[in-house]
Amino acid sequence: MTHETTTIDIDWTACQAHGLCAELLPEHITLDEWGYPLVAGAPVPTSTAKRARRAAADCPVLALKLRVGKHT
């Protein structure tokens, strides 16, 4: 059985530490002492996927990326 999982990635060359991603997804993203996002790398639950897509779209520099992969 194959299913899709979504994980959060950060484009470090684009990120400018605005922190909006942590405000929109506090259960998945925290900020380090300089304001840069920290993600655990765990899959985003289906119940949070819509907010994760919004966070990625609302990032001022589009540094937040969602990666969808198929897993067995």
C-alpha positions, 0 to 999 in steps of 0.5 A: 500500500502506497500513500503520500506524505507531506514534509516541510523544507526551507530554502535557506538561500531565500529565507530572511527570518521573517517568522511568519511560518512559525506563527502559522504552523507553531506545532511544526515550526519553531524559531532559533535565536536569530529568528530562522525556522527550525523544522523537525522533518516529521510528516505534516498530518492531513489535518494540518496540510491546508494550513501548511500550504497557506504558510508556504504561500504566505511566506514573504520570500517563498522560502517555505516549501512542501515536499510530497512523497510517496511511501509504502 
